[in-house]
């Protein structure tokens, strides 16, 4: 699932620092993809709550970015409505800021981020930091042996082309599982070769750790990462590697923006070499 051009980027706004950073972070992607930005405010009280502030933000966003910007004011649950509107409006991307104190499984009246991301009809960028990152030089791509893991490669390549960024592949394996590391190596070489053939600089690193998410975020920070690209996968054993639980944890703890992609729905996965 690539980020398509001439569609819309949906940004839920609650006026937290993170949601305002989400708007600025979307500028470049919107320009690259010739997309419209839709600023959506959802209130549990009234459809008119913060409506004036939302229109003011839209005006300043148009002025600062030169992009087409629309607004939506809705009443209800922010996560349910974000997924619903993204599908209804055929958005190619959701960019959402999450307050740094918010825990992954309990946010805004019982809805949770896990369910929201799982049900999203398009890739979701989550931002927990209040720091705006201008541009993107290094894309961090966790990789494991699951068939779904290969699906993120095309989006990582697309983003790298947009930004002129390098891709840094990281694989986390159990410290005592040399067999897994050896099995993973040829797949990593294939992925690296595919990416380099697209004219993108690429490195790969295997990291022994029992704490997958922590190891990925630590690697990203040590290697000047600007964005983590991951799949939203069901739980797997650590022997099978990058689990849904680890993915949720990455979203929860990462100080870097994280783009999470839902895997394609199909009975069998095609071979890696079929163009990703």
TORNU-705026 format. One record per residue: z, y, x of N, C-alpha, C in turn; residue in three letters. Coordinates in steps of 0.05 Angstrom, whole numbers, m for minus. Layout:
SITE     n.c3     n.c2     n.c1    ca.c3    ca.c2    ca.c1     c.c3     c.c2     c.c1   rest
SITE        Z        Y        X        Z        Y        X        Z        Y        X    ALA
...
This chain:
SITE     n.c3     n.c2     n.c1    ca.c3    ca.c2    ca.c1     c.c3     c.c2     c.c1   rest
SITE        0      m24       17        0        0        0        0       25       18    UNK
SITE      m23       39       19      m25       63       35      m17       87       19    UNK
SITE      m12      109       33       m7      134       20      m34      147       14    UNK
SITE      m41      149      m11      m68      157      m19      m71      188      m19    UNK
SITE      m95      197      m15     m101      225      m15     m105      235      m44    UNK
SITE     m103      261      m47     m109      275      m73      m92      264      m95    UNK
SITE      m67      256      m89      m49      248     m110      m24      267     m108    UNK
SITE       m1      257     m116       22      275     m117       46      263     m101    UNK
SITE       62      281      m90       87      273      m77      109      283      m94    UNK
SITE      126      265     m103      148      271     m121      174      275     m106    UNK
SITE      187      298     m110      212      304      m96      234      311     m116    UNK
SITE      253      293     m120      276      299     m137      293      320     m123    UNK
SITE      301      340     m139      316      363     m127      344      365     m141    UNK
SITE      365      364     m125      392      370     m136      404      394     m122    UNK
SITE      388      407     m105      396      432      m91      416      427      m69    UNK
SITE      421      401      m62      436      395      m38      420      403      m13    UNK
SITE      433      405       10      418      411       35      397      390       40    UNK
SITE      404      365       34      386      343       40      361      345       22    UNK
SITE      364      352       m3      341      353      m21      323      377      m13    UNK
SITE      334      398       m3      318      421        6      303      414       32    UNK
SITE      316      398       49      303      389       73      279      370       65    UNK
SITE      284      354       44      263      336       35      237      351       27    UNK
SITE      240      375       16      217      391        8      202      399       33    UNK
SITE      216      409       53      203      418       78      190      395       93    UNK
SITE      203      371       92      193      348      106      167      338       93    UNK
SITE      163      345       68      139      336       53      114      354       59    UNK
SITE      119      377       70       97      396       75       73      383       89    UNK
SITE       78      372      113       57      362      129       42      338      116    UNK
SITE       58      320      104       45      297       91       28      307       68    UNK
SITE       37      326       53       22      337       31       m5      350       41    UNK
SITE       m3      363       63      m27      376       75      m46      355       85    UNK
SITE      m35      334       99      m52      313      110      m67      298       88    UNK
SITE      m54      294       66      m65      277       44      m76      294       21    UNK
SITE      m76      320       25      m86      339        4      m72      333      m23    UNK
SITE      m46      329      m21      m30      322      m45      m16      346      m57    UNK
SITE      m11      344      m82        5      363      m97       34      356      m94    UNK
SITE       52      376      m92       81      371      m92       92      375     m120    UNK
SITE      108      356     m129      121      359     m155      151      360     m150    UNK
SITE      164      382     m156      193      385     m153      205      378     m180    UNK
SITE      223      358     m180      235      349     m205      265      351     m204    UNK
SITE      276      366     m224      305      367     m226      314      352     m251    UNK
SITE      333      334     m247      344      318     m269      373      325     m273    UNK
SITE      380      332     m298      408      338     m305      418      318     m325    UNK
SITE      444      312     m322      456      294     m342      466      310     m367    UNK
SITE      464      337     m365      474      354     m386      452      367     m403    UNK
SITE      434      381     m390      414      397     m405      388      399     m389    UNK
SITE      366      398     m404      340      401     m392      336      428     m379    UNK
SITE      351      448     m388      348      475     m378      367      482     m354    UNK
SITE      384      463     m347      402      468     m325      387      472     m299    UNK
SITE      393      494     m285      380      501     m259      350      505     m261    UNK
SITE      340      509     m285      311      513     m288      300      537     m273    UNK
SITE      315      559     m275      307      583     m260      306      579     m230    UNK
SITE      327      565     m220      329      559     m192      306      541     m183    UNK
SITE      299      522     m200      276      504     m193      250      519     m191    UNK
SITE      245      538     m210      221      554     m209      220      572     m184    UNK
SITE      244      582     m178      246      599     m154      240      583     m129    UNK
SITE      250      558     m127      244      540     m105      214      534     m103    UNK
SITE      202      529     m126      173      523     m127      157      547     m116    UNK
SITE      165      571     m124      151      595     m115      153      598      m85    UNK
SITE      177      594      m74      181      596      m45      167      574      m30    UNK
SITE      165      550      m42      151      528      m30      121      533      m28    UNK
SITE      110      544      m50       81      552      m50       76      572      m28    UNK
SITE       93      592      m26       89      614       m7       91      603       22    UNK
SITE      110      586       27      115      576       54       94      555       63    UNK
SITE       85      539       44       67      517       51       38      521       45    UNK
SITE       32      538       25        5      542       16       m5      519        0    UNK
SITE       13      502      m10        6      478      m25        9      483      m56    UNK
SITE       m4      466      m71       m1      466     m100       26      453     m106    UNK
SITE       42      468     m122       69      458     m128       74      460     m159    UNK
SITE       83      438     m170       90      438     m199      120      431     m201    UNK
SITE      131      436     m225      160      430     m230      163      413     m255    UNK
SITE      184      397     m255      192      381     m278      222      384     m282    UNK
SITE      231      391     m306      259      392     m313      265      371     m334    UNK
SITE      283      352     m328      288      330     m346      318      325     m349    UNK
SITE      324      311     m370      352      303     m375      354      273     m375    UNK
SITE      374      262     m360      378      233     m359      388      224     m332    UNK
SITE      380      200     m324      388      189     m298      367      194     m277    UNK
SITE      374      207     m255      355      216     m235      338      193     m224    UNK
SITE      351      169     m219      337      147     m207      317      134     m226    UNK
SITE      326      130     m250      309      117     m270      285      135     m276    UNK
SITE      290      161     m279      268      180     m285      249      184     m261    UNK
SITE      260      183     m237      243      186     m213      222      163     m212    UNK
SITE      231      138     m216      213      116     m216      193      118     m239    UNK
SITE      203      125     m262      186      127     m286      164      148     m283    UNK
SITE      172      172     m274      153      194     m270      134      188     m247    UNK
SITE      143      176     m226      125      169     m204      103      151     m212    UNK
SITE      110      132     m230       90      113     m240       71      128     m260    UNK
SITE       83      143     m278       68      157     m298       48      176     m286    UNK
SITE       57      190     m265       40      210     m252       23      199     m229    UNK
SITE       25      173     m225       11      159     m203       15      172     m176    UNK
SITE       40      178     m170       48      190     m145       44      170     m122    UNK
SITE       36      180      m99       32      163      m76       57      161      m58    UNK
SITE       77      178      m64      100      179      m47      123      193      m62    UNK
SITE      148      183      m57      172      197      m66      188      205      m41    UNK
SITE      197      230      m40      214      239      m18      240      249      m31    UNK
SITE      262      236      m23      288      242      m36      309      247      m15    UNK
SITE      325      268      m19      348      273       m2      373      261      m13    UNK
SITE      388      248        4      413      235       m5      436      249       10    UNK
SITE      456      259       m5      479      271        7      491      252       27    UNK
SITE      500      263       50      511      246       72      536      231       64    UNK
SITE      551      240       44      575      226       36      570      204       16    UNK
SITE      545      203        5      539      184      m16      535      156       m4    UNK
SITE      549      137      m16      546      109       m8      522       97      m22    UNK
SITE      511       77      m10      485       66      m20      487       55      m47    UNK
SITE      509       42      m55      509       27      m80      522       42     m103    UNK
SITE      533       66      m98      545       80     m121      538      110     m119    UNK
SITE      521      119     m137      513      147     m135      504      157     m162    UNK
SITE      513      179     m171      506      192     m195      509      175     m220    UNK
SITE      534      169     m226      541      156     m252      533      127     m254    UNK
SITE      533      112     m232      529       84     m234      502       73     m226    UNK
SITE      482       91     m226      456       82     m216      458       78     m186    UNK
SITE      442       60     m175      444       57     m146      417       59     m132    UNK
SITE      418       67     m108      394       72      m92      379       46      m88    UNK
SITE      393       24      m85      380       m2      m81      360       m8     m104    UNK
SITE      370       m5     m129      353      m11     m152      330        9     m154    UNK
SITE      336       34     m148      316       55     m149      293       49     m130    UNK
SITE      299       42     m105      278       36      m85      263       11      m93    UNK
SITE      278       m9     m102      265      m35     m109      244      m31     m132    UNK
SITE      250      m13     m151      233       m8     m174      212       13     m169    UNK
SITE      212       26     m146      194       48     m141      165       38     m140    UNK
SITE      147       53     m153      119       44     m154      103       53     m129    UNK
SITE      116       66     m110      103       76      m86      124       77      m64    UNK
SITE      115       81      m39      135       84      m17      155      106      m21    UNK
SITE      179      103      m11      201      122      m15      211      131       12    UNK
SITE      211      157       17      224      168       41      251      179       34    UNK
SITE      272      168       46      300      177       41      309      194       65    UNK
SITE      322      216       59      332      234       80      361      239       76    UNK
SITE      377      232       95      406      236       93      416      259      111    UNK
SITE      400      268      129      408      289      147      401      316      135    UNK
SITE      417      336      141      411      364      132      394      379      153    UNK
SITE      385      364      173      369      376      194      339      372      189    UNK
SITE      324      393      188      295      390      183      281      383      209    UNK
SITE      264      362      208      249      353      231      220      363      229    UNK
SITE      212      379      248      186      391      248      166      372      262    UNK
SITE      150      358      247      131      340      259      143      312      264    UNK
SITE      127      295      277      136      268      281      122      257      306    UNK
SITE      137      251      327      125      241      352      128      211      356    UNK
SITE      150      200      345      155      171      349      162      158      322    UNK
SITE      146      139      314      152      124      290      164       97      298    UNK
SITE      188       91      287      202       66      293      195       46      272    UNK
SITE      185       22      281      177        2      262      192      m24      268    UNK
SITE      213      m31      253      227      m57      255      207      m79      247    UNK
SITE      208     m101      262      189     m123      256      203     m150      259    UNK
SITE      196     m168      241      207     m195      242      185     m215      234    UNK
SITE      193     m240      230      174     m261      225      166     m264      195    UNK
SITE      178     m249      178      171     m251      149      142     m241      145    UNK
SITE      127     m254      126      100     m245      120      100     m216      110    UNK
SITE      121     m208       95      122     m181       85      123     m160      107    UNK
SITE      135     m167      129      139     m148      151      112     m137      161    UNK
SITE       91     m153      159       65     m145      169       52     m123      151    UNK
SITE       62     m122      126       49     m103      107       55      m74      115    UNK
SITE       76      m69      129       83      m41      136       65      m30      159    UNK
SITE       51      m48      173       36      m39      196       15      m19      189    UNK
SITE        0      m23      167      m21       m4      159      m10       23      153    UNK
SITE       13       25      140       25       51      134       35       64      159    UNK
SITE       46       49      177       55       60      203       32       71      218    UNK
SITE        9       57      218      m15       67      231      m25       92      218    UNK
SITE      m25       92      191      m35      116      176      m18      140      183    UNK
SITE        9      137      183       27      159      190       24      168      219    UNK
SITE       20      149      237       16      156      265      m10      172      268    UNK
SITE      m31      165      253      m55      181      254      m51      209      243    UNK
SITE      m37      211      221      m31      237      210      m17      256      230    UNK
SITE        4      245      242       21      261      259       13      262      289    UNK
SITE       m5      244      297      m11      241      325       13      229      340    UNK
SITE       26      210      326       51      198      336       47      171      350    UNK
SITE       66      163      366       67      136      377       83      118      358    UNK
SITE       78       92      360       93       72      345      110       56      364    UNK
SITE      135       54      358      154       38      374      164       15      357    UNK
SITE      156       m9      364      164      m33      349      191      m42      360    UNK
SITE      209      m49      342      235      m60      350      241      m85      334    UNK
SITE      249     m106      348      256     m131      335      285     m138      343    UNK
SITE      301     m144      323      329     m151      328      332     m181      323    UNK
SITE      345     m194      342      349     m223      339      378     m230      347    UNK
SITE      388     m253      337      415     m261      343      416     m267      374    UNK
SITE      437     m258      387      440     m262      416      436     m290      426    UNK
SITE      443     m310      408      441     m338      416      416     m352      406    UNK
SITE      397     m336      395      374     m348      383      349     m342      400    UNK
SITE      348     m355      424      325     m351      441      299     m363      429    UNK
SITE      303     m384      413      280     m397      400      266     m377      382    UNK
SITE      281     m361      367      269     m341      349      254     m320      365    UNK
SITE      266     m311      386      253     m290      402      227     m300      413    UNK
SITE      226     m325      423      202     m337      434      180     m340      412    UNK
SITE      189     m347      388      170     m350      366      159     m323      357    UNK
SITE      175     m303      359      167     m276      351      147     m263      370    UNK
SITE      150     m269      395      134     m255      416      104     m255      411    UNK
SITE       91     m278      405       62     m276      400       54     m259      377    UNK
SITE       71     m258      356       66     m241      333       67     m211      341    UNK
SITE       87     m205      358       90     m178      367       66     m169      383    UNK
SITE       56     m187      400       32     m181      416        8     m176      398    UNK
SITE        5     m191      377      m17     m187      358      m15     m160      344    UNK
SITE        9     m153      336       13     m127      322        8     m104      342    UNK
SITE       18     m107      365       14      m86      386      m15      m82      392    UNK
SITE      m30     m104      395      m59     m103      400      m73      m90      377    UNK
SITE      m66      m97      352      m79      m85      329      m75      m55      329    UNK
SITE      m50      m46      334      m44      m17      334      m59       m2      356    UNK
SITE      m59      m14      380      m73       m1      403     m103        1      398    UNK
SITE     m114      m19      384     m143      m18      377     m149        5      358    UNK
SITE     m129       15      344     m132       39      327     m128       65      342    UNK
SITE     m125       63      369     m123       87      385      m95       99      386    UNK
SITE      m75       83      379      m48       93      378      m31       81      400    UNK
SITE      m15       97      414        3       87      434       25       70      421    UNK
SITE       32       48      433       51       30      420       67       15      441    UNK
SITE       93       13      436      111       m3      453      126      m22      435    UNK
SITE      137      m43      448      154      m61      432      179      m68      448    UNK
SITE      201      m73      433      227      m79      446      242      m99      429    UNK
SITE      253     m120      441      270     m139      427      299     m133      434    UNK
SITE      316     m132      414      344     m125      418      362     m147      407    UNK
SITE      379     m159      424      398     m179      415      422     m166      401    UNK
SITE      427     m173      376      450     m161      362      454     m177      336    UNK
SITE      479     m178      327      486     m189      301      487     m168      280    UNK
SITE      485     m143      288      485     m120      269      457     m108      269    UNK
SITE      441     m118      251      412     m111      251      408      m81      246    UNK
SITE      419      m70      224      414      m42      217      424      m23      238    UNK
SITE      449      m29      248      461      m12      268      443      m12      294    UNK
SITE      433      m35      301      417      m38      325      390      m22      322    UNK
SITE      379      m23      298      354       m8      293      358       22      295    UNK
SITE      379       32      282      384       61      282      392       70      310    UNK
SITE      407       54      324      415       61      352      390       63      369    UNK
SITE      372       43      366      347       43      382      330       68      375    UNK
SITE      329       74      349      313       97      341      323      123      353    UNK
SITE      349      126      354      361      150      365      358      152      396    UNK
SITE      361      129      409      358      128      438      329      133      447    UNK
SITE      310      127      429      282      129      436      268      152      421    UNK
SITE      283      173      414      273      197      402      256      192      378    UNK
SITE      266      174      361      252      167      336      253      190      316    UNK
SITE      232      193      301      231      214      280      229      202      252    UNK
SITE      221      177      250      217      164      224      219      134      228    UNK
SITE      234      121      210      236       91      210      219       81      187    UNK
SITE      201       62      192      184       50      172      193       21      167    UNK
SITE      202       15      143      212      m12      137      203      m22      110    UNK
SITE      204      m49      107      198      m61       81      224      m65       65    UNK
SITE      221      m64       39      243      m71       21      241     m100       15    UNK
SITE      256     m117       29      254     m146       26      279     m158       15    UNK
SITE      276     m182        3      299     m196       m7      316     m207       16    UNK
SITE      340     m214       10      359     m223       30      348     m248       45    UNK
SITE      351     m247       71      343     m270       88      367     m276      107    UNK
SITE      367     m299      118      388     m305      138      381     m289      163    UNK
SITE      401     m285      180      396     m270      205      376     m285      222    UNK
SITE      374     m312      219      354     m327      234      326     m320      225    UNK
SITE      323     m312      199      297     m303      189      293     m274      192    UNK
SITE      314     m260      200      314     m232      209      317     m211      188    UNK
SITE      298     m192      187      304     m166      174      307     m169      144    UNK
SITE      331     m171      136      338     m176      108      338     m151       91    UNK
SITE      338     m155       65      340     m133       46      367     m119       51    UNK
SITE      388     m134       56      414     m122       61      413     m104       85    UNK
SITE      399     m113      106      397      m96      130      380      m71      124    UNK
SITE      360      m74      107      344      m51       99      360      m31       84    UNK
SITE      377      m40       66      394      m22       51      413       m7       70    UNK
SITE      423      m22       89      442      m10      108      428       11      126    UNK
SITE      403        6      133      388       26      148      387       52      133    UNK
SITE      380       50      107      378       75       90      405       88       89    UNK
SITE      427       73       88      453       84       85      463       98      110    UNK
SITE      457       87      133      469       98      158      451      115      175    UNK
SITE      425      114      169      406      128      187      408      158      184    UNK
SITE      409      172      206      408      201      207      379      210      208    UNK
SITE      360      191      211      332      197      211      320      191      184    UNK
SITE      298      204      177      284      196      152      275      167      154    UNK
SITE      276      153      131      268      125      129      248      123      107    UNK
SITE      225      111      113      206      105       91      207       75       85    UNK
SITE      213       69       60      216       41       51      192       34       33    UNK
SITE      180       11       39      156        3       24      162      m24       10    UNK
SITE      156      m25      m15      158      m50      m30      135      m69      m23    UNK
SITE      141      m95      m19      119     m113      m12      100     m117      m35    UNK
SITE       76     m125      m29       56     m131      m49       64     m155      m65    UNK
SITE       57     m155      m91       63     m178     m108       40     m197     m109    UNK
SITE       43     m219      m95       22     m239      m95       34     m266      m89    UNK
SITE       20     m287      m96       30     m314      m93       32     m323      m64    UNK
SITE       12     m316      m49       11     m324      m21        2     m301       m4    UNK
SITE       13     m300       20        7     m278       38      m19     m284       53    UNK
SITE      m36     m264       56      m60     m268       72      m54     m269      101    UNK
SITE      m72     m279      117      m67     m281      146      m66     m253      158    UNK
SITE      m51     m251      179      m46     m225      193      m72     m212      200    UNK
SITE      m92     m227      209     m116     m215      220     m136     m206      199    UNK
SITE     m128     m205      173     m147     m198      152     m148     m168      147    UNK
SITE     m139     m152      166     m142     m123      164     m117     m109      155    UNK
SITE      m95     m124      150      m69     m114      143      m71      m97      117    UNK
